Amino acid sequence: MTLSLFSLEGRTALITGSSQGIGFALARGLGQAGARIVLNGRGPARLAKAAETLRAEGIAVDEAVFDVTDAEAVAEAIPRIERDHAPLDILVNNAGIQRRAPLEQFPESDWRELMDTNLDSVFYVSKAVANCMIPRKRGKIINICSVQSELGRPSIAPYAASKGALKMLTKGMCIDWGPHGIQVNGIGPGYFETELTEALVRDETFSGWLTGRTPARRWGKLEELSGAAIYLASDASSFVNGHILYVDGGVTTTL
């Protein structure tokens, strides 16, 4: 009985920015728990390759190519997914980018791109999906926040601002959509080994500082995010709403 609470059999999950990295790992994890997965990205070839990999593992996968930063594209894509594939039970807002520069030198174009991707897209996609979920009186939305939703680092002030805002947007979604049976929570990953962090993992100075700063004394592995996502997407978290679950090896607990 208890284990059945974590099953995602019969449910459909859209994961934005899921052709690689954290999004792909979450797609794999939710798929292994039984969900039908709708992968999203802007590059058809990369998305097709990701879908092929998951299908080879026995996971049911559909592909949805659209730009989450384009409000009109999102407004067209979500009803199409619901019509052509299945009603969405789960949305994971994962698409995100990082840009680094001292704040006084940070280009305005990079600021706008970062906010468009990390924050505006979550509003566009979540609003469109919520309007489908509200009549059904159920649904799960998971926003991928960050330890930078709580902590700052040199040269990434705009990124931290976007993720801090996403934390509060998550809480606001919970307040407005909770009465409609929708649960909105966030996952705050710490530092994980991905294609995008490969250079930092190899940087002995940074890696040494990070592992010394992290109570777990290591980088996270992508598969370690799956359990949190399955929990928040499943009936096991039926009374959890507006919460940010940090999966960070303890880095947010210590100075």
Buried (B, 14 or more C-beta within 10 A) or exposed (E): EEEEEBBBEEBBBBBBBBBBBBBBBBBBBBBBBBBBBBBBBBEEEBBBEBBEBBEEEEBBBBBBBBBBBBBEBBBEBBEEBBEEBBBBBBBBBBBBBBBEBEEEEBEEEBBEBBBBBBBBBBBBBBBBBBEBBBEEEEBBBBBBBBBBBBBEEEEBBBBBBBBBBBBEBBBEBBEEBEEBEBBBBBBBBBBBBBEBBEEBBEEEEBBEEBBEBBEEEEBBEBEBBBBBBBBBBBEBBEEBBBBBBBBBBEBBEEE
